[in-house]
């Protein structure tokens, strides 16, 4: 379990850095959109923030899924 957490910690730290960088760089963006999910609407957010957060979420979830599958395969081979 410790190895699993350590392998995902670097990905988590990189994605947090990217999120902070994204927040600082979109300060003066005036193009805004709302996001609709299951009949609910969000507040107006800059388009670059929506795209950036989806990229960061995809990056982190992809790394997480990869390490889960990697550890499952290591347990089967052992």
PyMOL commands that set and color helices and strands:
alter all, ss='L'
color gray80, all
select helices_A, chain A and resi 2-25+47-77
alter helices_A, ss='H'
color red, helices_A
select strands_A, chain A and resi 32-33+36-37+40-41+45-46
alter strands_A, ss='S'
color yellow, strands_A
deselect
rebuild
show_as cartoon
